[in-house]
Amino acid sequence: MKIRSVALIALLAAAVTGSAVAASFASDPATMVLRKSDFPKGARYTWSDVPSNVVKALKKGFGIDASGAYFAGTIPVSSTKSEVVSGAVYTTANSGQARRAYAAFKRDFGSGSKLAVPVYGDEQIALYKPGSSIANMMVRRNSVVWQLTVQGVGLLVISEAKMITEMKKYAGKQKARVGAG
C-alpha cells in the first residue's frame, strides 16, 4: 500500500511539475512564432525577440506586462519578385492585458478592405490594401496577441484572392503555434 502511495505521489508531482514547465514554456513568444519549417524550401527566415523599448512602452503606456518575438520569411518567386510573410507574437500576463494590447495595436492598425478569413481567436481584424499587395491580420487569443502580414515585394503583385489563400495558410499555422494562448 505504501509503495503505491509513494508511486502515486511521485506521479502526481511529475505531472504538476510537467504542467508548470509546459505553462511557462507556452508563455514564451519565441516558441510561438512561425518557424523556418513553416515556409517553403528555399525561403529565407529570421526571427528575434521584440526590442525591449517596445515591451517597456507597453508597460509604461498601458500597464501591460508583455514579451514578444517577431519573424519574417522571404519566399523568392523570381529574381525580381518575392513574397514576405512576417509577424509578431506577444504574450501577456492575462487575457485582460491582452485585450488592452489588442485595442492599442488596433488603433494603429491602418485601413483597408476587410478580408474574409476564418476565425483564429477571440478578437481579430484582417485587412487588404487593394493595389498594394499587402494584407495584415491581428488576432487575440486569450493572453496572446499575434500579428501577421503577407506582402508582395519587388515586382510581385498579389491579387486579393491569392492574398486570402496565403493569409489562411499562414494564419492557420500561426494559430496552431499559439495554441490556446
N, C-alpha and C positions, 0 to 999 in steps of 0.2 A: 504494500500500500504506500509506504513512504517513497519507494523508488518511483512509483507512478506520479506521486505529488511533486517530487523534485523534477521529474522529466516534464511534467505539465507546466510547472513554474518556469523552467528553462525555455520551454517552447513559447510561452506567453511573453517572456522577457525578450526573446529574439524577435518575435512578431512586433512588439511595441517599438523596439529599437529599429527594426527594419522600416516600420511605418514612419518614425521620426526622420530617419535618414532619407526615405523617399519623399517626405513632405519638404524637407529642406532642399533636396536636390531639385524638386519640381519648381521651387520658387526662384531658382537661378535662371534668369532670362537667357543666358548663354546656352543653356540646354534646350531652349525652346525655339531659337531662330532656325530658319531653313538651313540645311547643310549642303555641302557640295554634292552629296549623293542625291539631292532633290532636283538637281539640274541635269540637263543632257550632257553626255560625254563631250568634252572639248570646251565646256563653259569655264570662264574664269570666275573664281569665287574668292570673296573676302568677308571677314566678319571682325567685330571688335566690340568692346564694351562701349556704351554710350558715355561721352565725356562727363566728367564729374561736375562741370559747371551746369550742365543740363539737369542733373539729378539735384544739385543744390538749389537751382532755380525752382524746381517743383516743390521742394521742401519750404523754401523761403516765401515764394509767392502764393502757394496753395495749401501748404501744410501736408504735402503728400510725401510719405516715405516710399521711395521707389528705387529700383535699379533697372538698368536696361542694357540691351545689346542690339546691334544692328548688323545687317548683312547686305551683300549685293552679289548677284550672279549676272555676268555678262555672257550672252549666248550669241556667238558670231553667226550671222546669216550669210554674209559675203564679205569681201574686203572693204566694202563701204557701208555695210548695214549690220546692226546688232540690236538685239532685244536685251534690255536691262530689267531685271526683276530685283527689287530692293525692298527693304523694310526694317522694322524695329519691333522689339518686344519689350514691354515694361511690366515688371511685377511690382505690386504694391502690397501694403500691409493687410489690406482687407478690401472687400467689394465696394465699400463706401468711398474709400480713397480712389479706387479705380474709376468709379463713376465721376468723381471730380476731375480726375486726369483726362478721362474721355471728353468731358464737357470742355475742358481747357483746350485740348488738342483740336476739338471740333470747331471752336471759334476761329482757329487759324487754318482750317482745312481747305478753304477755297471754294470754288464754284464749278459747275459743270452740269451735264445731264446725268440723271441717276441711272446706274447700271442695274439691270435685272439679274441679281445673283441670289443663290440660296442664302439662308440664314446661317451664320457662322458663330454667333454669340448672343449675348443678352441685348446688346445695342450694336448697331453698325450703320455705316454710311459708305456707299460706293459711288464714285463719280467718274465720268469720262469727259474729257475735254475735246469735243469734236474738232477735227482738223489738226490736232496736236499730237496724236499718237501717245497720249498719256492717260492712264487711269489710276485712281487712288482709292484705297479702301482702308477704313479704320474700324476695328472691332473691339468691343469689351466683352470679356468672358470672365465672370466672377471677379477675381482680383487682378486680372491681367488685361492689359490693353496692347493690341498689336496693330501695326500699320503695314500695308503692302502697296507697292507701286509697280506697275508694268509700263514700260516706255520703249518706244522705238527710237533709236538714235542713229545718227548718220543720215542715210537716205531711206531708212526703213519707215514705211507708213503702215500703221496697223489699223485695220478697219474696226468699227465698233463691235461687229460680230466676233472677230478674231480676239479682240480685247476681252470680251466676256469669256470666251473659251480659255484664254490664258489666265485670267483672274480666277476663274473657277478651279483650274488645275492647281495653281499655287496657293490659293486660299484654302483649298481642301487639305493640302499638305501642311500649311501653317496651322490650321485648326487642329490637326492630328498632333502636331508637335506641342501645342499649348495644352491640349487635353481639356480637363475640367476647369483649368485656370485656378 
